[in-house]
Amino acid sequence: MKLLSQSAFRTTRDVSDQITDRGTRGLLQAGYIRQEIAGAYSFLPMGLRTLTNIANIVREEMNAIGAEELLLTALGSKEHWTATGRWDGLDVLFRLNEDGERPYALNASHEEILTPLLAEFINSYRHLEQTIGLYQIQTKFRNEPRAKSGILRGREFLMKDLYSFSRDQAALDVFFEEARKAYVRVFDRIGLGEKTHYTFASGGTFSKYSYEFQTELEIGEDIIHICENCGQSHNEEIVEKNFKCVECGHEKARTTKASEVGNIFKLGTKFSDAFSLKYRDETGMDHPVVMGCYGIGVSRCMGVVAEFFADERWLRFPESIAPYTDYLLVQGDHMDWAKSLAGNLEAEWRSVLVDDRDARFGEKIADAELFGMPNIYILSDTAKASDMPEVRRRFGA
């Protein structure tokens, strides 16, 4: 049980009129985040709890497909980024000089770090009897020219990036499908599954083609076309003048704005070739390791959920990621009742925030609704008379 009176942070209504999207305004007003500079945000305690809940769901699903977690350096050498052609080829890469002689990068992704590292450990087919999956949840840096839309698109953000290392294309295809299914489970669990689409897109600097996970969103920066026949989604950038579904050939689609929350790529041997990541087969022949990469924007997911579910009373979070599942609003001398109720809820593995502040009911209920916790319990004299708190649901039945 956490007492709100012990928090160093408060809600505010003083948010710039330039911030027009509901999700970012709600997160700022509720004291979940604060902007330091354009594209860089601090996550305050309740924001961090939400972010951690999303990260833990992602972590559970990555572990479930046999991937192993690690943590890689945020700094990358110019030599490694030059080896893949991305020192000059990736326009959002932060390039820095330590002393004018030793340039390095703030890593935008980690192929350039992990691939040469794995060359130290993989050299035989015996090391690739099963596809190796390695992932991290780490801050990434991208020099976005116009960082906007709050935490939906920043220069600094929390990302889960998974990299797979396979013996051949067939093995990659098997792992790729398992990763796709894991992503579907992630977005289901954080509340976005119904409106998140597996979307065919170009591969950018990674590969010729990729798949994105796009969530329908009014303020989304992407446009997707969803086939009316089979439901396959296509990013606007790969749709010709006349739509034709890449899966079934149907020529009619529903078009909507969306925000990308994840993507998966079959990298092939692009990075393993650059760093001579090879294995020797049973006959003694050398082959390049076949790679894939799989990203989820953890902080972006938080921003998308905030925007997607926000209403006229601001934030609404599903129980799976809310900072607290239950908000106890205490009005009057009912702290003993609140402690008892909180204990019962926590015994059921729920998390409880108690508003014990000496404040007017109107202020407390306005904050309770702004915070977006799914369940609000009002403990008042009237409720005590019936020995039943008044319950208001901000999310769910």
MIKETOR-53178 format. One line per 10 residues: their letters; for each residue x, y, z of C-alpha. Coordinates in nm, 2 decimals. Example, Ala and Ser with C-alpha at 12.3 -4.5 7.8 and 13.67 -1.06 7.14 Angstrom:
<recs>
as) 1.23/-0.45/0.78  1.37/-0.11/0.71
</recs>
This chain:
<recs>
mkllsqsafr) 0.00/0.00/0.00  0.13/0.34/-0.10  0.00/0.66/0.07  -0.04/0.95/-0.18  0.04/1.20/0.10  0.40/1.06/0.09  0.45/1.13/-0.28  0.68/1.42/-0.37  0.48/1.48/-0.69  0.14/1.64/-0.76
ttrdvsdqit) -0.10/1.67/-1.04  -0.12/1.99/-1.23  -0.35/2.16/-1.48  -0.07/2.39/-1.61  0.03/2.22/-1.93  0.13/2.41/-2.25  -0.15/2.46/-2.50  0.10/2.35/-2.77  0.05/1.99/-2.64  -0.28/1.89/-2.80
drgtrgllqa) -0.29/1.51/-2.79  -0.48/1.37/-2.49  -0.24/1.11/-2.39  0.06/1.33/-2.34  -0.15/1.60/-2.17  -0.29/1.34/-1.94  0.06/1.20/-1.85  0.19/1.55/-1.78  -0.11/1.66/-1.58  -0.11/1.34/-1.37
gyirqeiaga) 0.26/1.37/-1.30  0.37/1.06/-1.48  0.63/1.23/-1.70  0.82/1.56/-1.74  0.99/1.69/-2.05  1.36/1.78/-2.01  1.43/1.88/-2.38  1.25/1.81/-2.70  1.23/1.44/-2.74  1.36/1.35/-2.39
ysflpmglrt) 1.14/1.28/-2.09  1.18/1.18/-1.73  0.95/0.92/-1.59  0.83/1.01/-1.24  0.72/0.73/-0.99  0.38/0.65/-1.13  0.51/0.68/-1.49  0.80/0.45/-1.41  0.56/0.19/-1.25  0.36/0.19/-1.57
ltnianivre) 0.67/0.16/-1.78  0.80/-0.12/-1.57  0.47/-0.31/-1.59  0.49/-0.30/-1.97  0.86/-0.40/-1.97  0.78/-0.70/-1.75  0.51/-0.82/-1.98  0.75/-0.80/-2.27  1.02/-0.97/-2.06  0.79/-1.26/-1.98
emnaigaeel) 0.69/-1.32/-2.34  1.05/-1.30/-2.46  1.16/-1.55/-2.19  0.87/-1.78/-2.29  1.02/-1.83/-2.64  1.36/-1.91/-2.49  1.53/-1.58/-2.54  1.80/-1.48/-2.29  1.82/-1.13/-2.15  2.14/-0.92/-2.14
lltalgskeh) 2.24/-0.56/-2.12  2.47/-0.40/-2.38  2.66/-0.08/-2.37  2.48/0.23/-2.49  2.80/0.35/-2.66  2.93/0.21/-2.99  3.26/0.25/-3.17  3.28/0.42/-3.51  3.47/0.12/-3.64  3.18/-0.11/-3.58
wtatgrwdgl) 2.92/0.13/-3.72  3.15/0.19/-4.02  3.18/-0.18/-4.09  2.81/-0.20/-4.16  2.79/0.12/-4.36  2.56/0.28/-4.11  2.80/0.54/-3.96  2.72/0.76/-4.26  2.41/0.57/-4.38  2.18/0.60/-4.07
dvlfrlnedg) 2.06/0.96/-4.06  1.93/0.95/-3.70  2.25/0.82/-3.55  2.40/1.04/-3.27  2.77/1.08/-3.35  2.99/1.21/-3.08  3.36/1.28/-3.03  3.52/1.20/-2.69  3.84/1.41/-2.75  3.82/1.49/-3.12
erpyalnash) 4.01/1.18/-3.22  3.79/0.89/-3.10  3.44/0.93/-3.23  3.16/0.70/-3.11  2.79/0.67/-3.13  2.50/0.66/-2.90  2.35/0.33/-3.02  2.02/0.35/-3.21  2.01/-0.03/-3.22  2.26/-0.30/-3.13
eeiltpllae) 2.35/-0.51/-3.43  2.69/-0.34/-3.44  2.75/-0.43/-3.08  2.61/-0.78/-3.05  2.72/-0.94/-3.38  3.09/-0.90/-3.32  3.04/-1.01/-2.96  2.88/-1.34/-3.08  3.16/-1.40/-3.31  3.36/-1.47/-3.00
finsyrhleq) 3.12/-1.75/-2.90  2.98/-1.91/-3.22  3.21/-2.11/-3.45  3.05/-2.45/-3.48  2.71/-2.59/-3.59  2.69/-2.74/-3.24  2.65/-2.38/-3.11  2.34/-2.34/-3.34  2.15/-2.66/-3.28  1.88/-2.42/-3.17
tiglyqiqtk) 1.83/-2.06/-3.27  2.00/-1.83/-3.02  1.77/-1.54/-2.91  1.92/-1.25/-2.71  1.74/-0.94/-2.59  1.76/-0.64/-2.38  1.54/-0.36/-2.25  1.74/-0.05/-2.27  1.74/0.32/-2.35  1.80/0.40/-2.72
frnepraksg) 1.90/0.73/-2.88  1.79/0.85/-3.22  1.84/1.20/-3.35  1.49/1.26/-3.47  1.48/1.59/-3.67  1.14/1.68/-3.53  1.08/1.50/-3.20  0.71/1.54/-3.13  0.40/1.37/-3.00  0.53/1.33/-2.65
ilrgreflmk) 0.67/0.99/-2.58  0.53/0.85/-2.90  0.85/0.97/-3.08  1.15/1.08/-2.89  1.52/1.12/-2.92  1.56/0.90/-2.61  1.33/0.61/-2.54  1.30/0.27/-2.38  1.31/-0.02/-2.62  1.32/-0.39/-2.61
dlysfsrdqa) 1.54/-0.52/-2.89  1.58/-0.90/-2.96  1.83/-1.05/-3.20  1.83/-1.40/-3.33  2.11/-1.61/-3.46  2.02/-1.92/-3.67  2.20/-2.18/-3.87  2.00/-2.13/-4.19  1.69/-1.95/-4.33  1.46/-2.24/-4.23
aldvffeear) 1.56/-2.21/-3.87  1.52/-1.83/-3.88  1.17/-1.87/-4.02  1.07/-2.10/-3.73  1.20/-1.86/-3.47  1.06/-1.56/-3.65  0.71/-1.70/-3.63  0.75/-1.77/-3.26  0.86/-1.41/-3.21  0.56/-1.29/-3.41
kayvrvfdri) 0.32/-1.49/-3.18  0.49/-1.35/-2.87  0.44/-1.00/-3.00  0.07/-1.07/-3.05  0.05/-1.18/-2.69  0.24/-0.87/-2.56  -0.01/-0.63/-2.73  -0.30/-0.84/-2.61  -0.18/-0.82/-2.26  -0.12/-0.44/-2.26
glgekthytf) -0.47/-0.38/-2.40  -0.39/-0.29/-2.76  -0.44/-0.63/-2.93  -0.77/-0.57/-3.09  -0.65/-0.26/-3.27  -0.29/-0.36/-3.35  -0.22/-0.50/-3.69  0.07/-0.71/-3.83  0.17/-0.48/-4.12  0.37/-0.54/-4.43
asggtfskys) 0.63/-0.26/-4.47  0.97/-0.18/-4.63  1.28/-0.28/-4.44  1.46/0.06/-4.43  1.83/0.02/-4.35  1.79/-0.33/-4.22  1.63/-0.54/-4.50  1.42/-0.52/-4.81  1.10/-0.60/-4.63  0.99/-0.60/-4.27
yefqteleig) 0.67/-0.64/-4.06  0.55/-0.37/-3.83  0.29/-0.39/-3.55  0.07/-0.08/-3.61  -0.20/0.03/-3.36  -0.49/0.23/-3.50  -0.46/0.58/-3.35  -0.61/0.92/-3.45  -0.28/1.10/-3.40  -0.06/0.83/-3.55
ediihicenc) 0.21/0.93/-3.80  0.16/0.63/-4.03  -0.12/0.53/-4.27  -0.21/0.17/-4.30  -0.44/-0.01/-4.55  -0.62/-0.32/-4.41  -0.74/-0.57/-4.67  -1.12/-0.60/-4.66  -1.09/-0.97/-4.75  -0.81/-1.13/-4.54
gqshneeive) -0.73/-0.85/-4.29  -0.36/-0.82/-4.39  -0.24/-0.47/-4.32  0.00/-0.27/-4.54  0.20/0.04/-4.47  0.11/0.33/-4.70  0.48/0.35/-4.82  0.46/0.02/-5.00  0.11/0.06/-5.15  0.11/0.15/-5.52
knfkcvecgh) -0.14/0.38/-5.67  -0.40/0.11/-5.67  -0.42/-0.12/-5.36  -0.36/-0.49/-5.41  -0.32/-0.71/-5.10  0.02/-0.89/-5.09  -0.15/-1.19/-4.92  -0.47/-1.26/-5.12  -0.47/-1.02/-5.41  -0.79/-0.84/-5.30
ekarttkase) -0.81/-0.48/-5.43  -1.02/-0.31/-5.16  -0.89/-0.19/-4.82  -0.99/0.01/-4.52  -0.75/0.30/-4.46  -0.67/0.44/-4.11  -0.40/0.63/-3.92  -0.17/0.42/-3.69  0.13/0.44/-3.47  0.41/0.18/-3.49
vgnifklgtk) 0.46/-0.01/-3.16  0.69/-0.29/-3.28  0.87/-0.43/-3.58  1.04/-0.75/-3.68  1.30/-0.80/-3.96  1.47/-1.10/-4.12  1.82/-0.96/-4.15  1.97/-1.25/-4.33  2.35/-1.23/-4.33  2.40/-0.85/-4.37
fsdafslkyr) 2.55/-0.80/-4.03  2.71/-1.15/-3.99  2.90/-1.08/-4.32  3.02/-0.75/-4.19  3.17/-0.90/-3.88  3.26/-1.25/-4.02  3.02/-1.42/-3.79  3.04/-1.78/-3.92  3.00/-2.13/-3.81  3.16/-2.45/-3.94
detgmdhpvv) 2.91/-2.73/-4.05  2.94/-3.11/-4.01  3.15/-3.13/-4.33  3.40/-2.86/-4.23  3.25/-2.59/-4.45  3.20/-2.23/-4.32  2.87/-2.05/-4.34  2.75/-1.71/-4.23  2.50/-1.70/-3.94  2.15/-1.60/-4.04
mgcygigvsr) 2.01/-1.32/-3.83  1.68/-1.15/-3.73  1.59/-0.86/-3.51  1.28/-0.77/-3.33  1.19/-0.44/-3.16  0.92/-0.31/-2.93  0.90/0.05/-2.82  0.83/0.01/-2.45  0.79/0.38/-2.37  0.61/0.43/-2.70
cmgvvaeffa) 0.36/0.16/-2.60  0.29/0.36/-2.28  0.22/0.67/-2.49  0.00/0.48/-2.73  -0.20/0.32/-2.45  -0.24/0.66/-2.28  -0.36/0.82/-2.60  -0.58/0.53/-2.72  -0.78/0.49/-2.40  -0.79/0.86/-2.27
derwlrfpes) -1.14/1.01/-2.24  -1.28/1.34/-2.13  -1.16/1.27/-1.77  -0.81/1.19/-1.91  -0.61/0.87/-1.85  -0.74/0.52/-1.83  -0.50/0.22/-1.79  -0.58/-0.15/-1.81  -0.51/-0.34/-1.49  -0.21/-0.52/-1.65
iapytdyllv) 0.00/-0.20/-1.68  -0.17/0.06/-1.45  0.07/0.19/-1.18  -0.18/0.06/-0.92  -0.48/-0.15/-0.99  -0.69/0.00/-0.71  -0.72/0.36/-0.58  -0.87/0.41/-0.23  -1.01/0.76/-0.19  -1.04/0.82/0.19
qgdhmdwaks) -1.28/1.10/0.28  -1.31/1.14/0.66  -1.17/0.94/0.94  -1.16/0.60/0.77  -0.79/0.51/0.75  -0.84/0.19/0.95  -1.10/0.08/0.70  -0.86/0.17/0.41  -0.57/-0.03/0.56  -0.80/-0.33/0.61
lagnleaewr) -0.93/-0.31/0.25  -0.59/-0.25/0.11  -0.46/-0.56/0.29  -0.74/-0.77/0.15  -0.67/-0.64/-0.20  -0.29/-0.70/-0.17  -0.36/-1.05/-0.05  -0.50/-1.11/-0.40  -0.18/-0.97/-0.56  -0.32/-0.64/-0.64
svlvddrdar) -0.15/-0.30/-0.59  -0.31/-0.02/-0.39  -0.27/0.36/-0.38  -0.44/0.53/-0.09  -0.54/0.89/-0.12  -0.51/1.00/0.25  -0.45/1.37/0.17  -0.63/1.64/0.37  -0.81/1.78/0.06  -1.16/1.84/-0.06
fgekiadael) -1.35/1.55/-0.22  -1.38/1.73/-0.55  -1.00/1.76/-0.57  -0.95/1.40/-0.48  -1.20/1.25/-0.72  -1.07/1.47/-1.00  -0.71/1.35/-0.94  -0.84/0.99/-0.91  -1.00/1.01/-1.25  -0.69/1.18/-1.40
fgmpniyils) -0.45/0.92/-1.27  -0.64/0.65/-1.47  -0.62/0.37/-1.22  -0.88/0.11/-1.33  -1.07/0.08/-1.00  -1.16/0.37/-0.76  -1.30/0.29/-0.41  -1.45/0.58/-0.22  -1.44/0.54/0.16  -1.67/0.80/0.31
dtakasdmpe) -1.92/0.83/0.59  -2.21/0.74/0.36  -2.02/0.43/0.23  -1.93/0.33/0.59  -2.29/0.33/0.69  -2.35/0.04/0.45  -2.00/-0.10/0.51  -1.95/-0.10/0.14  -1.72/0.14/-0.04  -1.86/0.32/-0.35
vrrrfga) -1.68/0.17/-0.65  -1.62/0.35/-0.98  -1.45/0.18/-1.27  -1.22/0.37/-1.50  -1.13/0.07/-1.70  -1.32/-0.26/-1.76  -1.66/-0.38/-1.63
</recs>
